[in-house]
Amino acid sequence: TLVSCTEPVTDVPQDVADKTSFLMNNLMEANLEQTVVEMKKFLQPSHWGFLAQHLVVKRASLEPNYHRLYLTLVEKLGLKELEALVLNSSYSSCKALLQSEKVRHSTSERALLKNLGSWLGLLTIARNKPLLTKNLSIKELLFEGMQKGMLIAIVPFVCKVLEHCGASKIFKPPNPWMMGILMLLVEIRGLPDLKWTLMFEVEVLLQRLSIDMGDITQQIAKNPDKTNMQRLEQIRKTIDIHNSTDFMSKEPHAPHAKPKAE
C-alpha cells in the first residue's frame, strides 16, 4: 500500500492527529470555512508536514471525488509552505508507487496511482503551473515504462495528469509541452499488439480534451524531427512480448470489443 512505501513524517502529538482525522472525516462544502477556522486553532508549522502527507496519502489517493474539496481546503488555509509540502508529498507518493513492483500486477495499486495522477494534475496543470522535469519527466517516464513493462500503470497515470489540460489556460494546444506528450502517447497507442486497455486510455484522454486523434497524427507526420517512433521501436525490440503486461502475444485484434479503462 501507499502508506507502507512512503516515508513517515515527524510524529505529531496524538491529539493533533485525532483532531485532524476527525475534521477531515467530516469535511464537506457546507462546513469548509468552519473547518479552516478549527484547524488554524491547533495546527502549528511543525504539523504542516503531517497534514500534507495525511491529505495526499490517506485522502487524495483514495478519494478522487473529493479532490477539489481538499484543494480548496489547502488554498483557504492560506499557507504557502503547506501548499509546497502538499505538492512535494504528491510527487514523492507518485514516485513511490511508480517504483513499486506491485503496481504492475495489482489493480488496486494502479487505482491509487491514477488517483494521484489526477490529484497532481489538479495541483499543477489545472492551476496553470508546470510539472517540473526535475520532479517528474512525463516523456522519460513513458519511455522507461515501456522498457520495464510498466506501461500498464504509467499510461493511465499520465492520462489522468493530462486530463486537467482541459481546464488550463496555458497547457492546451498548441502548447509544445502538452503536444509533445500527446504525440508520444498516440505513437505508443499505434505500436503493434499494444493491449486494448492502454489504447483505450489514450482515446479517452483525447475525447475528454476534445482533440481529434487525426490532428495529432498529422502533427506527427508534419514534424518528422519530433517523432519518437525510432526510439520506441528500439525499445520494443528488447521486450519479451510473450511475457509482457503491456502487449498481447496471441490475442487477435477485435475493434468491436474494447474493454473499459481501469
C-alpha positions as CSV (number, residue, x, y, z in Angstrom):
1,T,0.0,0.0,0.0
2,L,1.0,3.6,-0.4
3,V,1.2,4.1,3.4
4,S,3.9,1.4,3.7
5,C,6.0,2.7,0.8
6,T,6.1,6.4,1.8
7,E,8.4,7.7,4.4
8,P,6.6,8.9,7.5
9,V,6.9,12.5,8.5
10,T,7.9,13.6,12.0
11,D,5.4,12.3,14.6
12,V,2.8,14.8,15.9
13,P,1.0,14.7,19.2
14,Q,-1.8,12.2,19.2
15,D,-4.4,14.8,19.9
16,V,-3.3,16.7,16.8
17,A,-3.6,13.5,14.7
18,D,-7.0,12.8,16.2
19,K,-8.4,16.3,15.6
20,T,-7.1,16.3,12.1
21,S,-8.7,12.9,11.3
22,F,-12.0,14.0,12.9
23,L,-12.2,17.2,10.9
24,M,-11.2,15.5,7.6
25,N,-13.7,12.7,8.1
26,N,-16.5,15.3,8.5
27,L,-15.3,17.7,5.9
28,M,-17.8,18.9,3.3
29,E,-18.6,22.0,1.3
30,A,-21.1,23.2,4.0
31,N,-18.5,23.2,6.8
32,L,-15.4,24.1,4.9
33,E,-15.0,27.6,6.3
34,Q,-15.5,26.3,9.9
35,T,-13.0,23.5,9.4
36,V,-10.4,26.0,8.3
37,V,-11.1,28.0,11.5
38,E,-10.8,24.9,13.7
39,M,-7.6,23.7,12.0
40,K,-5.9,27.1,12.4
41,K,-6.6,26.9,16.2
42,F,-4.3,23.9,16.8
43,L,-2.1,23.4,13.7
44,Q,1.5,24.7,14.2
45,P,4.2,25.0,11.5
46,S,5.7,21.7,12.8
47,H,2.4,19.9,12.0
48,W,2.2,21.0,8.4
49,G,4.2,18.1,7.1
50,F,1.9,15.7,8.8
51,L,-1.2,17.4,7.4
52,A,0.3,17.4,3.9
53,Q,1.1,13.7,4.0
54,H,-2.3,13.0,5.5
55,L,-4.1,14.8,2.7
56,V,-2.1,13.1,0.0
57,V,-1.7,9.5,1.3
58,K,-4.9,9.0,3.2
59,R,-7.2,11.2,1.3
60,A,-6.3,12.2,-2.2
61,S,-5.0,8.7,-3.2
62,L,-8.3,7.1,-2.0
63,E,-11.0,9.7,-2.6
64,P,-10.8,11.2,-6.1
65,N,-14.4,12.6,-5.8
66,Y,-13.2,15.0,-3.0
67,H,-10.0,16.2,-4.7
68,R,-11.4,19.7,-5.4
69,L,-12.7,20.0,-1.8
70,Y,-9.3,19.1,-0.4
71,L,-7.5,21.5,-2.7
72,T,-9.9,24.3,-1.7
73,L,-9.2,23.5,2.0
74,V,-5.4,23.9,1.3
75,E,-6.0,27.2,-0.5
76,K,-8.2,28.6,2.2
77,L,-5.7,27.7,4.9
78,G,-3.5,30.2,3.0
79,L,-0.2,28.7,3.9
80,K,2.3,28.7,1.1
81,E,4.6,26.4,2.9
82,L,1.8,23.9,3.4
83,E,1.0,24.1,-0.4
84,A,4.6,23.3,-1.2
85,L,4.6,20.4,1.2
86,V,1.4,19.0,-0.3
87,L,2.9,19.2,-3.8
88,N,6.2,17.6,-2.6
89,S,4.3,14.8,-0.9
90,S,2.3,14.3,-4.0
91,Y,5.4,13.9,-6.2
92,S,7.0,11.6,-3.6
93,S,3.9,9.4,-3.3
94,C,3.6,9.1,-7.1
95,K,7.3,8.1,-7.3
96,A,6.9,5.5,-4.5
97,L,4.1,3.8,-6.4
98,L,5.9,4.0,-9.8
99,Q,8.9,2.3,-8.2
100,S,6.8,-0.4,-6.6
101,E,6.7,-3.8,-8.3
102,K,3.2,-4.3,-7.0
103,V,1.8,-1.6,-9.3
104,R,2.5,-3.9,-12.4
105,H,0.2,-6.6,-11.1
106,S,-2.2,-5.0,-8.6
107,T,-5.3,-3.2,-9.9
108,S,-5.8,-1.6,-6.5
109,E,-2.2,-0.1,-6.6
110,R,-2.8,1.2,-10.1
111,A,-6.1,2.8,-8.9
112,L,-4.1,4.6,-6.3
113,L,-1.6,5.8,-8.9
114,K,-4.4,7.0,-11.2
115,N,-6.0,8.9,-8.3
116,L,-2.7,10.6,-7.5
117,G,-2.2,11.4,-11.2
118,S,-5.5,13.2,-11.2
119,W,-4.6,15.0,-7.9
120,L,-1.2,16.0,-9.2
121,G,-2.7,17.4,-12.4
122,L,-5.2,19.4,-10.3
123,L,-2.4,20.8,-8.2
124,T,-0.4,21.9,-11.2
125,I,-1.8,21.9,-14.7
126,A,-5.3,22.9,-13.7
127,R,-3.8,25.9,-11.9
128,N,-1.6,26.8,-14.8
129,K,1.5,25.6,-13.0
130,P,4.1,23.4,-14.8
131,L,5.2,19.9,-13.9
132,L,8.9,20.5,-13.5
133,T,11.1,18.0,-15.3
134,K,13.3,17.7,-12.2
135,N,10.3,16.4,-10.3
136,L,8.7,14.3,-13.0
137,S,9.6,13.9,-16.7
138,I,6.5,12.6,-18.3
139,K,8.1,11.6,-21.6
140,E,11.0,9.9,-20.0
141,L,8.6,8.1,-17.6
142,L,6.8,6.7,-20.6
143,F,10.0,5.5,-22.3
144,E,11.2,3.9,-19.1
145,G,7.7,2.4,-18.5
146,M,7.9,0.7,-21.9
147,Q,11.4,-0.6,-21.2
148,K,10.4,-2.0,-17.9
149,G,7.0,-3.4,-18.9
150,M,5.2,-0.7,-16.8
151,L,3.0,0.9,-19.4
152,I,0.0,-0.8,-17.8
153,A,0.4,1.5,-14.9
154,I,2.1,4.6,-16.4
155,V,-0.1,5.3,-19.4
156,P,-3.3,5.6,-17.2
157,F,-1.3,7.7,-14.7
158,V,-0.1,10.1,-17.4
159,C,-3.5,10.3,-19.0
160,K,-5.0,11.3,-15.6
161,V,-2.4,14.0,-15.1
162,L,-3.1,15.4,-18.6
163,E,-6.9,15.4,-18.3
164,H,-6.5,18.7,-16.5
165,C,-5.2,20.3,-19.6
166,G,-8.8,20.9,-20.5
167,A,-9.1,23.3,-17.5
168,S,-5.8,25.1,-18.2
169,K,-5.3,28.4,-20.0
170,I,-1.7,27.6,-20.7
171,F,-1.4,23.8,-21.2
172,K,-3.6,23.4,-24.2
173,P,-3.0,23.2,-28.0
174,P,-0.6,24.4,-29.3
175,N,1.4,24.3,-26.1
176,P,4.6,22.4,-27.1
177,W,5.0,20.5,-23.8
178,M,1.4,19.2,-24.0
179,M,1.6,18.4,-27.7
180,G,4.9,16.6,-27.3
181,I,3.4,14.2,-24.7
182,L,0.2,13.7,-26.7
183,M,2.2,12.8,-29.8
184,L,4.2,10.3,-27.8
185,L,1.0,8.8,-26.4
186,V,-0.5,8.4,-29.8
187,E,2.7,6.8,-31.2
188,I,2.6,4.4,-28.3
189,R,-1.0,3.7,-29.0
190,G,-0.1,2.7,-32.6
191,L,2.5,0.1,-31.6
192,P,1.6,-3.4,-32.8
193,D,-0.1,-5.6,-30.3
194,L,-0.4,-3.0,-27.6
195,K,-3.1,-4.1,-25.1
196,W,-6.6,-2.6,-25.8
197,T,-6.8,-1.2,-22.3
198,L,-3.8,1.1,-22.9
199,M,-5.1,2.1,-26.4
200,F,-8.4,3.0,-24.8
201,E,-6.8,5.2,-22.1
202,V,-5.3,7.3,-24.8
203,E,-8.5,7.5,-26.8
204,V,-10.5,8.6,-23.7
205,L,-7.9,11.3,-22.9
206,L,-8.2,12.8,-26.4
207,Q,-12.0,12.7,-26.2
208,R,-12.0,14.5,-22.8
209,L,-9.7,17.1,-24.2
210,S,-11.9,17.4,-27.4
211,I,-8.8,16.7,-29.5
212,D,-9.1,14.7,-32.7
213,M,-6.6,11.9,-33.0
214,G,-6.2,12.6,-36.6
215,D,-4.9,16.1,-35.8
216,I,-2.2,14.5,-33.6
217,T,-1.2,12.1,-36.3
218,Q,-1.0,15.0,-38.8
219,Q,1.3,16.8,-36.4
220,I,3.5,13.7,-36.2
221,A,3.6,13.5,-40.0
222,K,4.4,17.2,-40.3
223,N,7.2,17.1,-37.8
224,P,9.4,14.0,-38.5
225,D,12.2,15.5,-36.4
226,K,10.0,15.3,-33.4
227,T,8.8,11.7,-33.8
228,N,9.6,9.2,-31.1
229,M,9.0,6.1,-33.2
230,Q,12.6,5.2,-33.8
231,R,13.3,5.1,-30.0
232,L,10.0,3.3,-29.4
233,E,10.9,0.6,-31.9
234,Q,14.4,0.2,-30.5
235,I,12.9,-0.4,-27.0
236,R,10.3,-2.7,-28.4
237,K,13.0,-5.0,-29.9
238,T,14.3,-5.6,-26.4
239,I,10.9,-6.6,-24.9
240,D,9.8,-10.2,-24.3
241,I,6.3,-9.7,-25.8
242,H,5.2,-13.2,-24.7
243,N,5.7,-12.3,-21.1
244,S,4.7,-8.6,-21.3
245,T,1.9,-7.0,-19.3
246,D,1.7,-4.3,-21.9
247,F,1.5,-6.2,-25.2
248,M,-0.7,-9.0,-26.5
249,S,1.2,-12.1,-27.8
250,K,-1.6,-14.1,-29.4
251,E,-5.0,-12.4,-28.9
252,P,-6.4,-11.2,-32.2
253,H,-7.3,-7.6,-32.6
254,A,-11.1,-7.0,-32.1
255,P,-12.0,-3.4,-32.6
256,H,-15.6,-4.1,-31.5
257,A,-14.5,-5.5,-28.2
258,K,-12.8,-2.6,-26.5
259,P,-12.6,-3.1,-22.7
260,K,-13.3,-0.3,-20.2
261,A,-10.4,1.6,-18.9
262,E,-9.5,0.8,-15.3
